[in-house]
Amino acid sequence: MTLDVDESFSLTVKNSAGETADAIWTMSVDGVVAINGKTITGKASGTVTLKTEVGGVTFSCIVRVN
């Protein structure tokens, strides 16, 4: 995903039943994005990897902020 500063998107993970899971995202670098629930907002130029684990499976998303 590529964002501009102050641009946002919603990041969701679905469990094996197809329901939206309560994912708690962690980030590899602080300060590049802000996470508020499932809303990810670009805060500063850079690249960050977001990760969460749902049902024993790890999911990740690379976010680049321009």
mmCIF file as Biopython writes it, N, C-alpha, C and O atoms, coordinates in Angstrom:
data_model
#
loop_
_atom_site.group_PDB
_atom_site.id
_atom_site.type_symbol
_atom_site.label_atom_id
_atom_site.label_alt_id
_atom_site.label_comp_id
_atom_site.label_asym_id
_atom_site.label_entity_id
_atom_site.label_seq_id
_atom_site.pdbx_PDB_ins_code
_atom_site.Cartn_x
_atom_site.Cartn_y
_atom_site.Cartn_z
_atom_site.occupancy
_atom_site.B_iso_or_equiv
_atom_site.auth_seq_id
_atom_site.auth_asym_id
_atom_site.pdbx_PDB_model_num
ATOM 1   N N  . MET A ? 1  ? 0.852   -1.158  0.000  1.0 0.0 1  A 1 
ATOM 2   C CA . MET A ? 1  ? 0.000   0.000   0.000  1.0 0.0 1  A 1 
ATOM 3   C C  . MET A ? 1  ? 0.907   1.233   0.000  1.0 0.0 1  A 1 
ATOM 4   O O  . MET A ? 1  ? 1.907   1.274   0.718  1.0 0.0 1  A 1 
ATOM 5   N N  . THR A ? 2  ? 0.559   2.222   -0.796 1.0 0.0 2  A 1 
ATOM 6   C CA . THR A ? 2  ? 1.283   3.496   -0.791 1.0 0.0 2  A 1 
ATOM 7   C C  . THR A ? 2  ? 0.305   4.601   -0.433 1.0 0.0 2  A 1 
ATOM 8   O O  . THR A ? 2  ? -0.786  4.695   -0.995 1.0 0.0 2  A 1 
ATOM 9   N N  . LEU A ? 3  ? 0.716   5.438   0.516  1.0 0.0 3  A 1 
ATOM 10  C CA . LEU A ? 3  ? -0.109  6.539   1.009  1.0 0.0 3  A 1 
ATOM 11  C C  . LEU A ? 3  ? 0.664   7.846   0.940  1.0 0.0 3  A 1 
ATOM 12  O O  . LEU A ? 3  ? 1.892   7.853   0.858  1.0 0.0 3  A 1 
ATOM 13  N N  . ASP A ? 4  ? -0.064  8.940   0.975  1.0 0.0 4  A 1 
ATOM 14  C CA . ASP A ? 4  ? 0.528   10.247  1.205  1.0 0.0 4  A 1 
ATOM 15  C C  . ASP A ? 4  ? 0.370   10.568  2.691  1.0 0.0 4  A 1 
ATOM 16  O O  . ASP A ? 4  ? -0.427  9.934   3.383  1.0 0.0 4  A 1 
ATOM 17  N N  . VAL A ? 5  ? 1.112   11.532  3.171  1.0 0.0 5  A 1 
ATOM 18  C CA . VAL A ? 5  ? 0.953   11.987  4.559  1.0 0.0 5  A 1 
ATOM 19  C C  . VAL A ? 5  ? -0.492  12.461  4.736  1.0 0.0 5  A 1 
ATOM 20  O O  . VAL A ? 5  ? -1.023  13.169  3.880  1.0 0.0 5  A 1 
ATOM 21  N N  . ASP A ? 6  ? -1.114  12.078  5.824  1.0 0.0 6  A 1 
ATOM 22  C CA . ASP A ? 6  ? -2.498  12.370  6.204  1.0 0.0 6  A 1 
ATOM 23  C C  . ASP A ? 6  ? -3.548  11.586  5.420  1.0 0.0 6  A 1 
ATOM 24  O O  . ASP A ? 6  ? -4.741  11.777  5.654  1.0 0.0 6  A 1 
ATOM 25  N N  . GLU A ? 7  ? -3.149  10.718  4.503  1.0 0.0 7  A 1 
ATOM 26  C CA . GLU A ? 7  ? -4.089  9.850   3.805  1.0 0.0 7  A 1 
ATOM 27  C C  . GLU A ? 7  ? -4.316  8.598   4.652  1.0 0.0 7  A 1 
ATOM 28  O O  . GLU A ? 7  ? -3.395  8.126   5.319  1.0 0.0 7  A 1 
ATOM 29  N N  . SER A ? 8  ? -5.534  8.060   4.628  1.0 0.0 8  A 1 
ATOM 30  C CA . SER A ? 8  ? -5.882  6.902   5.463  1.0 0.0 8  A 1 
ATOM 31  C C  . SER A ? 8  ? -6.495  5.789   4.632  1.0 0.0 8  A 1 
ATOM 32  O O  . SER A ? 8  ? -7.009  6.019   3.538  1.0 0.0 8  A 1 
ATOM 33  N N  . PHE A ? 9  ? -6.431  4.572   5.174  1.0 0.0 9  A 1 
ATOM 34  C CA . PHE A ? 9  ? -7.151  3.432   4.615  1.0 0.0 9  A 1 
ATOM 35  C C  . PHE A ? 9  ? -7.499  2.490   5.749  1.0 0.0 9  A 1 
ATOM 36  O O  . PHE A ? 9  ? -6.921  2.562   6.833  1.0 0.0 9  A 1 
ATOM 37  N N  . SER A ? 10 ? -8.455  1.600   5.488  1.0 0.0 10 A 1 
ATOM 38  C CA . SER A ? 10 ? -8.901  0.634   6.478  1.0 0.0 10 A 1 
ATOM 39  C C  . SER A ? 10 ? -8.255  -0.713  6.171  1.0 0.0 10 A 1 
ATOM 40  O O  . SER A ? 10 ? -8.286  -1.172  5.029  1.0 0.0 10 A 1 
ATOM 41  N N  . LEU A ? 11 ? -7.673  -1.346  7.184  1.0 0.0 11 A 1 
ATOM 42  C CA . LEU A ? 11 ? -6.986  -2.623  7.022  1.0 0.0 11 A 1 
ATOM 43  C C  . LEU A ? 11 ? -7.675  -3.651  7.906  1.0 0.0 11 A 1 
ATOM 44  O O  . LEU A ? 11 ? -7.645  -3.544  9.132  1.0 0.0 11 A 1 
ATOM 45  N N  . THR A ? 12 ? -8.301  -4.654  7.278  1.0 0.0 12 A 1 
ATOM 46  C CA . THR A ? 12 ? -9.019  -5.674  8.033  1.0 0.0 12 A 1 
ATOM 47  C C  . THR A ? 12 ? -8.517  -7.069  7.660  1.0 0.0 12 A 1 
ATOM 48  O O  . THR A ? 12 ? -7.991  -7.295  6.570  1.0 0.0 12 A 1 
ATOM 49  N N  . VAL A ? 13 ? -8.694  -7.976  8.585  1.0 0.0 13 A 1 
ATOM 50  C CA . VAL A ? 13 ? -8.373  -9.388  8.384  1.0 0.0 13 A 1 
ATOM 51  C C  . VAL A ? 13 ? -9.632  -10.165 8.727  1.0 0.0 13 A 1 
ATOM 52  O O  . VAL A ? 13 ? -10.310 -9.867  9.710  1.0 0.0 13 A 1 
ATOM 53  N N  . LYS A ? 14 ? -9.936  -11.157 7.916  1.0 0.0 14 A 1 
ATOM 54  C CA . LYS A ? 14 ? -11.093 -12.005 8.196  1.0 0.0 14 A 1 
ATOM 55  C C  . LYS A ? 14 ? -10.614 -13.362 8.694  1.0 0.0 14 A 1 
ATOM 56  O O  . LYS A ? 14 ? -9.606  -13.890 8.226  1.0 0.0 14 A 1 
ATOM 57  N N  . ASN A ? 15 ? -11.355 -13.917 9.651  1.0 0.0 15 A 1 
ATOM 58  C CA . ASN A ? 15 ? -11.011 -15.235 10.182 1.0 0.0 15 A 1 
ATOM 59  C C  . ASN A ? 15 ? -11.508 -16.323 9.233  1.0 0.0 15 A 1 
ATOM 60  O O  . ASN A ? 15 ? -12.084 -16.019 8.188  1.0 0.0 15 A 1 
ATOM 61  N N  . SER A ? 16 ? -11.290 -17.570 9.586  1.0 0.0 16 A 1 
ATOM 62  C CA . SER A ? 16 ? -11.651 -18.686 8.710  1.0 0.0 16 A 1 
ATOM 63  C C  . SER A ? 16 ? -13.154 -18.773 8.459  1.0 0.0 16 A 1 
ATOM 64  O O  . SER A ? 16 ? -13.577 -19.399 7.487  1.0 0.0 16 A 1 
ATOM 65  N N  . ALA A ? 17 ? -13.963 -18.159 9.314  1.0 0.0 17 A 1 
ATOM 66  C CA . ALA A ? 17 ? -15.413 -18.142 9.120  1.0 0.0 17 A 1 
ATOM 67  C C  . ALA A ? 17 ? -15.856 -16.972 8.250  1.0 0.0 17 A 1 
ATOM 68  O O  . ALA A ? 17 ? -17.048 -16.812 7.986  1.0 0.0 17 A 1 
ATOM 69  N N  . GLY A ? 18 ? -14.902 -16.153 7.801  1.0 0.0 18 A 1 
ATOM 70  C CA . GLY A ? 18 ? -15.230 -15.004 6.959  1.0 0.0 18 A 1 
ATOM 71  C C  . GLY A ? 18 ? -15.656 -13.768 7.726  1.0 0.0 18 A 1 
ATOM 72  O O  . GLY A ? 18 ? -16.106 -12.789 7.131  1.0 0.0 18 A 1 
ATOM 73  N N  . GLU A ? 19 ? -15.517 -13.805 9.046  1.0 0.0 19 A 1 
ATOM 74  C CA . GLU A ? 19 ? -15.882 -12.657 9.882  1.0 0.0 19 A 1 
ATOM 75  C C  . GLU A ? 19 ? -14.659 -11.773 10.089 1.0 0.0 19 A 1 
ATOM 76  O O  . GLU A ? 19 ? -13.531 -12.262 10.145 1.0 0.0 19 A 1 
ATOM 77  N N  . THR A ? 20 ? -14.888 -10.474 10.200 1.0 0.0 20 A 1 
ATOM 78  C CA . THR A ? 20 ? -13.790 -9.555  10.465 1.0 0.0 20 A 1 
ATOM 79  C C  . THR A ? 20 ? -13.213 -9.850  11.840 1.0 0.0 20 A 1 
ATOM 80  O O  . THR A ? 20 ? -13.933 -9.865  12.838 1.0 0.0 20 A 1 
ATOM 81  N N  . ALA A ? 21 ? -11.904 -10.083 11.882 1.0 0.0 21 A 1 
ATOM 82  C CA . ALA A ? 21 ? -11.223 -10.422 13.135 1.0 0.0 21 A 1 
ATOM 83  C C  . ALA A ? 21 ? -10.791 -9.149  13.859 1.0 0.0 21 A 1 
ATOM 84  O O  . ALA A ? 21 ? -10.572 -8.114  13.230 1.0 0.0 21 A 1 
ATOM 85  N N  . ASP A ? 22 ? -10.672 -9.230  15.165 1.0 0.0 22 A 1 
ATOM 86  C CA . ASP A ? 22 ? -10.151 -8.133  15.973 1.0 0.0 22 A 1 
ATOM 87  C C  . ASP A ? 22 ? -8.634  -8.193  15.912 1.0 0.0 22 A 1 
ATOM 88  O O  . ASP A ? 22 ? -7.992  -8.762  16.795 1.0 0.0 22 A 1 
ATOM 89  N N  . ALA A ? 23 ? -8.065  -7.608  14.873 1.0 0.0 23 A 1 
ATOM 90  C CA . ALA A ? 23 ? -6.616  -7.629  14.670 1.0 0.0 23 A 1 
ATOM 91  C C  . ALA A ? 23 ? -5.969  -6.466  15.415 1.0 0.0 23 A 1 
ATOM 92  O O  . ALA A ? 23 ? -6.444  -5.332  15.349 1.0 0.0 23 A 1 
ATOM 93  N N  . ILE A ? 24 ? -4.890  -6.756  16.117 1.0 0.0 24 A 1 
ATOM 94  C CA . ILE A ? 24 ? -4.087  -5.723  16.766 1.0 0.0 24 A 1 
ATOM 95  C C  . ILE A ? 24 ? -2.782  -5.651  15.987 1.0 0.0 24 A 1 
ATOM 96  O O  . ILE A ? 24 ? -1.978  -6.582  16.011 1.0 0.0 24 A 1 
ATOM 97  N N  . TRP A ? 25 ? -2.584  -4.534  15.297 1.0 0.0 25 A 1 
ATOM 98  C CA . TRP A ? 25 ? -1.444  -4.356  14.415 1.0 0.0 25 A 1 
ATOM 99  C C  . TRP A ? 25 ? -0.235  -3.820  15.168 1.0 0.0 25 A 1 
ATOM 100 O O  . TRP A ? 25 ? -0.356  -2.933  16.013 1.0 0.0 25 A 1 
ATOM 101 N N  . THR A ? 26 ? 0.933   -4.370  14.849 1.0 0.0 26 A 1 
ATOM 102 C CA . THR A ? 26 ? 2.191   -3.825  15.354 1.0 0.0 26 A 1 
ATOM 103 C C  . THR A ? 26 ? 2.959   -3.305  14.153 1.0 0.0 26 A 1 
ATOM 104 O O  . THR A ? 26 ? 2.721   -3.742  13.027 1.0 0.0 26 A 1 
ATOM 105 N N  . MET A ? 27 ? 3.885   -2.367  14.383 1.0 0.0 27 A 1 
ATOM 106 C CA . MET A ? 27 ? 4.633   -1.791  13.274 1.0 0.0 27 A 1 
ATOM 107 C C  . MET A ? 27 ? 6.127   -1.949  13.485 1.0 0.0 27 A 1 
ATOM 108 O O  . MET A ? 27 ? 6.620   -1.936  14.613 1.0 0.0 27 A 1 
ATOM 109 N N  . SER A ? 28 ? 6.838   -2.099  12.376 1.0 0.0 28 A 1 
ATOM 110 C CA . SER A ? 28 ? 8.282   -2.324  12.430 1.0 0.0 28 A 1 
ATOM 111 C C  . SER A ? 28 ? 9.047   -1.041  12.724 1.0 0.0 28 A 1 
ATOM 112 O O  . SER A ? 28 ? 10.162  -1.089  13.244 1.0 0.0 28 A 1 
ATOM 113 N N  . VAL A ? 29 ? 8.455   0.112   12.395 1.0 0.0 29 A 1 
ATOM 114 C CA . VAL A ? 29 ? 9.095   1.413   12.606 1.0 0.0 29 A 1 
ATOM 115 C C  . VAL A ? 29 ? 8.037   2.366   13.145 1.0 0.0 29 A 1 
ATOM 116 O O  . VAL A ? 29 ? 6.960   2.489   12.561 1.0 0.0 29 A 1 
ATOM 117 N N  . ASP A ? 30 ? 8.329   3.032   14.239 1.0 0.0 30 A 1 
ATOM 118 C CA . ASP A ? 30 ? 7.385   4.011   14.791 1.0 0.0 30 A 1 
ATOM 119 C C  . ASP A ? 30 ? 7.438   5.314   14.010 1.0 0.0 30 A 1 
ATOM 120 O O  . ASP A ? 30 ? 8.481   5.687   13.472 1.0 0.0 30 A 1 
ATOM 121 N N  . GLY A ? 31 ? 6.294   6.008   13.952 1.0 0.0 31 A 1 
ATOM 122 C CA . GLY A ? 31 ? 6.245   7.362   13.412 1.0 0.0 31 A 1 
ATOM 123 C C  . GLY A ? 31 ? 5.891   7.485   11.944 1.0 0.0 31 A 1 
ATOM 124 O O  . GLY A ? 31 ? 5.586   8.585   11.483 1.0 0.0 31 A 1 
ATOM 125 N N  . VAL A ? 32 ? 5.920   6.384   11.186 1.0 0.0 32 A 1 
ATOM 126 C CA . VAL A ? 32 ? 5.604   6.459   9.757  1.0 0.0 32 A 1 
ATOM 127 C C  . VAL A ? 32 ? 4.094   6.480   9.545  1.0 0.0 32 A 1 
ATOM 128 O O  . VAL A ? 32 ? 3.594   7.226   8.704  1.0 0.0 32 A 1 
ATOM 129 N N  . VAL A ? 33 ? 3.372   5.667   10.302 1.0 0.0 33 A 1 
ATOM 130 C CA . VAL A ? 33 ? 1.908   5.635   10.245 1.0 0.0 33 A 1 
ATOM 131 C C  . VAL A ? 33 ? 1.347   5.705   11.661 1.0 0.0 33 A 1 
ATOM 132 O O  . VAL A ? 33 ? 2.040   5.433   12.641 1.0 0.0 33 A 1 
ATOM 133 N N  . ALA A ? 34 ? 0.086   6.073   11.738 1.0 0.0 34 A 1 
ATOM 134 C CA . ALA A ? 34 ? -0.664  5.993   12.996 1.0 0.0 34 A 1 
ATOM 135 C C  . ALA A ? 34 ? -1.732  4.923   12.799 1.0 0.0 34 A 1 
ATOM 136 O O  . ALA A ? 34 ? -2.328  4.823   11.727 1.0 0.0 34 A 1 
ATOM 137 N N  . ILE A ? 35 ? -1.967  4.133   13.827 1.0 0.0 35 A 1 
ATOM 138 C CA . ILE A ? 35 ? -2.972  3.081   13.775 1.0 0.0 35 A 1 
ATOM 139 C C  . ILE A ? 35 ? -4.040  3.398   14.807 1.0 0.0 35 A 1 
ATOM 140 O O  . ILE A ? 35 ? -3.751  3.580   15.989 1.0 0.0 35 A 1 
ATOM 141 N N  . ASN A ? 36 ? -5.294  3.461   14.332 1.0 0.0 36 A 1 
ATOM 142 C CA . ASN A ? 36 ? -6.425  3.688   15.215 1.0 0.0 36 A 1 
ATOM 143 C C  . ASN A ? 36 ? -7.460  2.618   14.862 1.0 0.0 36 A 1 
ATOM 144 O O  . ASN A ? 36 ? -8.264  2.790   13.946 1.0 0.0 36 A 1 
ATOM 145 N N  . GLY A ? 37 ? -7.421  1.514   15.605 1.0 0.0 37 A 1 
ATOM 146 C CA . GLY A ? 37 ? -8.293  0.382   15.280 1.0 0.0 37 A 1 
ATOM 147 C C  . GLY A ? 37 ? -7.843  -0.236  13.977 1.0 0.0 37 A 1 
ATOM 148 O O  . GLY A ? 37 ? -6.735  -0.766  13.889 1.0 0.0 37 A 1 
ATOM 149 N N  . LYS A ? 38 ? -8.699  -0.175  12.950 1.0 0.0 38 A 1 
ATOM 150 C CA . LYS A ? 38 ? -8.313  -0.705  11.641 1.0 0.0 38 A 1 
ATOM 151 C C  . LYS A ? 38 ? -7.986  0.398   10.640 1.0 0.0 38 A 1 
ATOM 152 O O  . LYS A ? 38 ? -7.770  0.116   9.461  1.0 0.0 38 A 1 
ATOM 153 N N  . THR A ? 39 ? -7.946  1.656   11.099 1.0 0.0 39 A 1 
ATOM 154 C CA . THR A ? 39 ? -7.610  2.781   10.229 1.0 0.0 39 A 1 
ATOM 155 C C  . THR A ? 39 ? -6.124  3.087   10.325 1.0 0.0 39 A 1 
ATOM 156 O O  . THR A ? 39 ? -5.591  3.316   11.410 1.0 0.0 39 A 1 
ATOM 157 N N  . ILE A ? 40 ? -5.466  3.086   9.171  1.0 0.0 40 A 1 
ATOM 158 C CA . ILE A ? 40 ? -4.039  3.359   9.073  1.0 0.0 40 A 1 
ATOM 159 C C  . ILE A ? 40 ? -3.891  4.710   8.386  1.0 0.0 40 A 1 
ATOM 160 O O  . ILE A ? 40 ? -4.454  4.921   7.312  1.0 0.0 40 A 1 
ATOM 161 N N  . THR A ? 41 ? -3.135  5.634   8.997  1.0 0.0 41 A 1 
ATOM 162 C CA . THR A ? 41 ? -2.949  6.976   8.452  1.0 0.0 41 A 1 
ATOM 163 C C  . THR A ? 41 ? -1.470  7.265   8.299  1.0 0.0 41 A 1 
ATOM 164 O O  . THR A ? 41 ? -0.690  7.052   9.228  1.0 0.0 41 A 1 
ATOM 165 N N  . GLY A ? 42 ? -1.077  7.754   7.117  1.0 0.0 42 A 1 
ATOM 166 C CA . GLY A ? 42 ? 0.300   8.143   6.882  1.0 0.0 42 A 1 
ATOM 167 C C  . GLY A ? 42 ? 0.679   9.358   7.706  1.0 0.0 42 A 1 
ATOM 168 O O  . GLY A ? 42 ? -0.061  10.341  7.736  1.0 0.0 42 A 1 
ATOM 169 N N  . LYS A ? 43 ? 1.826   9.306   8.377  1.0 0.0 43 A 1 
ATOM 170 C CA . LYS A ? 43 ? 2.271   10.409  9.234  1.0 0.0 43 A 1 
ATOM 171 C C  . LYS A ? 43 ? 3.591   11.014  8.784  1.0 0.0 43 A 1 
ATOM 172 O O  . LYS A ? 43 ? 3.795   12.214  8.965  1.0 0.0 43 A 1 
ATOM 173 N N  . ALA A ? 44 ? 4.498   10.227  8.202  1.0 0.0 44 A 1 
ATOM 174 C CA . ALA A ? 44 ? 5.805   10.736  7.785  1.0 0.0 44 A 1 
ATOM 175 C C  . ALA A ? 44 ? 6.340   9.836   6.676  1.0 0.0 44 A 1 
ATOM 176 O O  . ALA A ? 44 ? 6.012   8.651   6.622  1.0 0.0 44 A 1 
ATOM 177 N N  . SER A ? 45 ? 7.154   10.391  5.803  1.0 0.0 45 A 1 
ATOM 178 C CA . SER A ? 45 ? 7.730   9.607   4.707  1.0 0.0 45 A 1 
ATOM 179 C C  . SER A ? 45 ? 8.526   8.430   5.247  1.0 0.0 45 A 1 
ATOM 180 O O  . SER A ? 45 ? 9.270   8.558   6.220  1.0 0.0 45 A 1 
ATOM 181 N N  . GLY A ? 46 ? 8.359   7.287   4.604  1.0 0.0 46 A 1 
ATOM 182 C CA . GLY A ? 46 ? 9.096   6.089   4.995  1.0 0.0 46 A 1 
ATOM 183 C C  . GLY A ? 46 ? 8.326   4.842   4.653  1.0 0.0 46 A 1 
ATOM 184 O O  . GLY A ? 46 ? 7.260   4.899   4.040  1.0 0.0 46 A 1 
ATOM 185 N N  . THR A ? 47 ? 8.875   3.713   5.057  1.0 0.0 47 A 1 
ATOM 186 C CA . THR A ? 47 ? 8.260   2.406   4.821  1.0 0.0 47 A 1 
ATOM 187 C C  . THR A ? 47 ? 8.162   1.665   6.139  1.0 0.0 47 A 1 
ATOM 188 O O  . THR A ? 47 ? 9.096   1.676   6.941  1.0 0.0 47 A 1 
ATOM 189 N N  . VAL A ? 48 ? 7.034   1.025   6.358  1.0 0.0 48 A 1 
ATOM 190 C CA . VAL A ? 48 ? 6.788   0.296   7.596  1.0 0.0 48 A 1 
ATOM 191 C C  . VAL A ? 48 ? 6.079   -1.015  7.255  1.0 0.0 48 A 1 
ATOM 192 O O  . VAL A ? 48 ? 5.283   -1.077  6.318  1.0 0.0 48 A 1 
ATOM 193 N N  . THR A ? 49 ? 6.376   -2.047  8.018  1.0 0.0 49 A 1 
ATOM 194 C CA . THR A ? 49 ? 5.659   -3.317  7.891  1.0 0.0 49 A 1 
ATOM 195 C C  . THR A ? 49 ? 4.723   -3.450  9.081  1.0 0.0 49 A 1 
ATOM 196 O O  . THR A ? 49 ? 5.148   -3.369  10.234 1.0 0.0 49 A 1 
ATOM 197 N N  . LEU A ? 50 ? 3.449   -3.656  8.790  1.0 0.0 50 A 1 
ATOM 198 C CA . LEU A ? 50 ? 2.447   -3.881  9.831  1.0 0.0 50 A 1 
ATOM 199 C C  . LEU A ? 50 ? 2.207   -5.379  9.920  1.0 0.0 50 A 1 
ATOM 200 O O  . LEU A ? 50 ? 2.125   -6.063  8.899  1.0 0.0 50 A 1 
ATOM 201 N N  . LYS A ? 51 ? 2.094   -5.893  11.150 1.0 0.0 51 A 1 
ATOM 202 C CA . LYS A ? 51 ? 1.864   -7.328  11.348 1.0 0.0 51 A 1 
ATOM 203 C C  . LYS A ? 51 ? 0.803   -7.545  12.410 1.0 0.0 51 A 1 
ATOM 204 O O  . LYS A ? 51 ? 0.641   -6.753  13.339 1.0 0.0 51 A 1 
ATOM 205 N N  . THR A ? 52 ? 0.081   -8.656  12.238 1.0 0.0 52 A 1 
ATOM 206 C CA . THR A ? 52 ? -0.880  -9.098  13.235 1.0 0.0 52 A 1 
ATOM 207 C C  . THR A ? 52 ? -0.979  -10.616 13.149 1.0 0.0 52 A 1 
ATOM 208 O O  . THR A ? 52 ? -0.594  -11.214 12.144 1.0 0.0 52 A 1 
ATOM 209 N N  . GLU A ? 53 ? -1.491  -11.230 14.197 1.0 0.0 53 A 1 
ATOM 210 C CA . GLU A ? 53 ? -1.705  -12.671 14.194 1.0 0.0 53 A 1 
ATOM 211 C C  . GLU A ? 53 ? -3.179  -12.936 14.500 1.0 0.0 53 A 1 
ATOM 212 O O  . GLU A ? 53 ? -3.728  -12.425 15.476 1.0 0.0 53 A 1 
ATOM 213 N N  . VAL A ? 54 ? -3.800  -13.741 13.649 1.0 0.0 54 A 1 
ATOM 214 C CA . VAL A ? 54 ? -5.208  -14.104 13.825 1.0 0.0 54 A 1 
ATOM 215 C C  . VAL A ? 54 ? -5.313  -15.609 13.617 1.0 0.0 54 A 1 
ATOM 216 O O  . VAL A ? 54 ? -4.921  -16.128 12.571 1.0 0.0 54 A 1 
ATOM 217 N N  . GLY A ? 55 ? -5.835  -16.295 14.603 1.0 0.0 55 A 1 
ATOM 218 C CA . GLY A ? 55 ? -6.024  -17.739 14.494 1.0 0.0 55 A 1 
ATOM 219 C C  . GLY A ? 55 ? -4.745  -18.502 14.246 1.0 0.0 55 A 1 
ATOM 220 O O  . GLY A ? 55 ? -4.757  -19.523 13.558 1.0 0.0 55 A 1 
ATOM 221 N N  . GLY A ? 56 ? -3.635  -18.025 14.794 1.0 0.0 56 A 1 
ATOM 222 C CA . GLY A ? 56 ? -2.353  -18.696 14.641 1.0 0.0 56 A 1 
ATOM 223 C C  . GLY A ? 56 ? -1.640  -18.405 13.328 1.0 0.0 56 A 1 
ATOM 224 O O  . GLY A ? 56 ? -0.578  -18.965 13.058 1.0 0.0 56 A 1 
ATOM 225 N N  . VAL A ? 57 ? -2.220  -17.531 12.510 1.0 0.0 57 A 1 
ATOM 226 C CA . VAL A ? 57 ? -1.617  -17.164 11.227 1.0 0.0 57 A 1 
ATOM 227 C C  . VAL A ? 57 ? -1.169  -15.705 11.298 1.0 0.0 57 A 1 
ATOM 228 O O  . VAL A ? 57 ? -1.924  -14.837 11.735 1.0 0.0 57 A 1 
ATOM 229 N N  . THR A ? 58 ? 0.073   -15.444 10.862 1.0 0.0 58 A 1 
ATOM 230 C CA . THR A ? 58 ? 0.592   -14.074 10.856 1.0 0.0 58 A 1 
ATOM 231 C C  . THR A ? 58 ? 0.306   -13.428 9.513  1.0 0.0 58 A 1 
ATOM 232 O O  . THR A ? 58 ? 0.560   -14.011 8.459  1.0 0.0 58 A 1 
ATOM 233 N N  . PHE A ? 59 ? -0.227  -12.215 9.566  1.0 0.0 59 A 1 
ATOM 234 C CA . PHE A ? 59 ? -0.515  -11.419 8.369  1.0 0.0 59 A 1 
ATOM 235 C C  . PHE A ? 59 ? 0.353   -10.178 8.411  1.0 0.0 59 A 1 
ATOM 236 O O  . PHE A ? 59 ? 0.630   -9.646  9.485  1.0 0.0 59 A 1 
ATOM 237 N N  . SER A ? 60 ? 0.785   -9.712  7.243  1.0 0.0 60 A 1 
ATOM 238 C CA . SER A ? 60 ? 1.578   -8.489  7.198  1.0 0.0 60 A 1 
ATOM 239 C C  . SER A ? 60 ? 1.161   -7.638  6.011  1.0 0.0 60 A 1 
ATOM 240 O O  . SER A ? 60 ? 0.608   -8.127  5.026  1.0 0.0 60 A 1 
ATOM 241 N N  . CYS A ? 61 ? 1.446   -6.346  6.136  1.0 0.0 61 A 1 
ATOM 242 C CA . CYS A ? 61 ? 1.146   -5.380  5.089  1.0 0.0 61 A 1 
ATOM 243 C C  . CYS A ? 61 ? 2.281   -4.361  5.088  1.0 0.0 61 A 1 
ATOM 244 O O  . CYS A ? 61 ? 2.586   -3.764  6.121  1.0 0.0 61 A 1 
ATOM 245 N N  . ILE A ? 62 ? 2.907   -4.162  3.925  1.0 0.0 62 A 1 
ATOM 246 C CA . ILE A ? 62 ? 3.949   -3.149  3.809  1.0 0.0 62 A 1 
ATOM 247 C C  . ILE A ? 62 ? 3.283   -1.850  3.372  1.0 0.0 62 A 1 
ATOM 248 O O  . ILE A ? 62 ? 2.530   -1.823  2.398  1.0 0.0 62 A 1 
ATOM 249 N N  . VAL A ? 63 ? 3.569   -0.771  4.104  1.0 0.0 63 A 1 
ATOM 250 C CA . VAL A ? 63 ? 3.004   0.529   3.801  1.0 0.0 63 A 1 
ATOM 251 C C  . VAL A ? 63 ? 4.131   1.511   3.519  1.0 0.0 63 A 1 
ATOM 252 O O  . VAL A ? 63 ? 5.050   1.663   4.325  1.0 0.0 63 A 1 
ATOM 253 N N  . ARG A ? 64 ? 4.056   2.173   2.375  1.0 0.0 64 A 1 
ATOM 254 C CA . ARG A ? 64 ? 5.001   3.225   2.018  1.0 0.0 64 A 1 
ATOM 255 C C  . ARG A ? 64 ? 4.291   4.557   2.099  1.0 0.0 64 A 1 
ATOM 256 O O  . ARG A ? 64 ? 3.200   4.712   1.552  1.0 0.0 64 A 1 
ATOM 257 N N  . VAL A ? 65 ? 4.888   5.515   2.768  1.0 0.0 65 A 1 
ATOM 258 C CA . VAL A ? 65 ? 4.290   6.846   2.872  1.0 0.0 65 A 1 
ATOM 259 C C  . VAL A ? 65 ? 5.182   7.813   2.113  1.0 0.0 65 A 1 
ATOM 260 O O  . VAL A ? 65 ? 6.383   7.906   2.368  1.0 0.0 65 A 1 
ATOM 261 N N  . ASN A ? 66 ? 4.575   8.536   1.170  1.0 0.0 66 A 1 
ATOM 262 C CA . ASN A ? 66 ? 5.320   9.525   0.365  1.0 0.0 66 A 1 
ATOM 263 C C  . ASN A ? 66 ? 5.467   10.822  1.130  1.0 0.0 66 A 1 
ATOM 264 O O  . ASN A ? 66 ? 6.062   11.773  0.624  1.0 0.0 66 A 1 
#
